[in-house]
Amino acid sequence: MTPEFKFTTFIQPTFNPRVTLKTMQRSISRFVLTALVLIVTHSMFYVSAAPNWTNSQAVDQKIVVPSYFEPDVINCTAVIVTCNWARTTASVPTVSIMILNVDNGPHDPSPGRDAQYLDQFNAAKKSGVTIVGYVDTSYTHRAINSVNTDIDDYYRLYPGIDGIFFDQTLLDDACTNVSYYEAISSHVKSQTSGPRLVISNPGTDLKVSCYQNSADIFAVFESAYSAYQNWSPVGWEATAPASRFWHIVYETPENQLSQAVLSSKARNAGYVYFTDVNVAGNYYGNLPLPQYWQSEVQDVKTNVPNTPTTTPIPHKPDTIGIFRPSTATFYLRGSNTQGFADLTVQYGNSNSYPVVGDWTGSGVSTIGVFDPSNGQFQLRNSNTPGPADETFVLGIAGDQPFAGRWQAGAADDGVGVFRPSNGLIYLKNELGSGFADFTMVLGIPGGNCSAQALSDAEEGVAKRDRSG
């Protein structure tokens, strides 16, 4: 029997429920479990590298601060611990955006409070920081007119405000609320001053792209560091530019801060906020203490953490994909869930064998094909159509391809072939034509490159460097 699909299998992460910003307001080396890719075709199995389809390279980041702070007292300076606004604005431009939350909206009913916030707003604006106003959407339960009134009031009461932060947004996978969020976003964009920035906080995964026009930046993670360690972006949030996404990670221990920031760079976060502040469940009422805060700012500014760490760099969990020979098309999912492909790429031809690996050492597995008629590999450095970035020959007609990281400490994957005619396996560490770096017998003439045999050979050819 000849299956239509050549398929891949991987590990699925766990995910913890979110806690929203609303509930926390002022008023209260990659380490992976190796999962061999099993590609079935013509009743035979082939082994390829464990794939990770999306960008995990370091990104240029900024900090967005949920500054649900009381206004600073008179003569506050950045050296005073309780001067939250002054300490935050002293870190501009690494701190790019602050959120002004007067009282879950633009007004504080207490006498004189609006004036105090206006004074604080004007003082903070002198630093060059972008300030957006907090508006609650209550998961679409608030009427659009009520939301628009809050927007108008921010622009009226705080001349020079730069946009709006929508909290408790419900951006479901079925796209049922697109019109609601595009309507209130359009109201922000219709204002006549400032950049009219829109930030949306679903606080959890944004797998679909249908909401992309409803905001400029999306908070796609808001939870504790214990959950963040096993989380990775999926679907649209994994492939769109990092400048669209903000990660909010509370309960982050100071001794894990550098690693947490580094992980966020690998998880496509253009904006971040880490904190260890927790006052009766309120994570955003104060800025972290000076030593923690200074470390966070320094780590975000750089692509390398400013303190050594022996903790392996978290790697995005491997996710599924298939190759359909009849159309020479890869269908790749950003999560181990049922659904349509997040990436669809035509590459190769109907006779090609698929092979995937991290060809550049970026932490991203990308596609490739092997021509069984002549032993030629054609590899892409991105999951997009186009000419091969690497073309070379390893093997002969009839060989079966696979990929893996054959050297301890290697930064990228190499390739290999299995030769059924003699039971030999040929491994090559570098991408390019030439002789194999290692040749061994595992099997007998006439056998296949068995995924089960290779996955059982823990000390053999299929073993990958599990520490990075």
JORALIN-V747349 format. One record per helix or strand of 2 or more residues. SS is the DSSP state (H for helix, E for strand). FROM is the first residue (numbers start at 1). TO is the last residue. Records with the same first field share a line. If there is no record, write none. Layout:
SS=FROM-TO + FROM-TO
This chain:
E=5-7 + 37-41 + 44-48 + 62-65 + 95-100 + 130-136 + 163-167 + 197-200 + 217-224 + 245-250 + 271-274 + 321-324 + 329-332 + 343-346 + 352-357 + 366-371 + 376-379 + 390-393 + 400-404 + 414-419 + 424-428 + 438-441
H=21-24 + 84-89 + 113-125 + 138-140 + 144-157 + 178-189 + 212-214 + 225-228 + 236-239 + 242-244 + 254-266 + 290-301 + 451-456
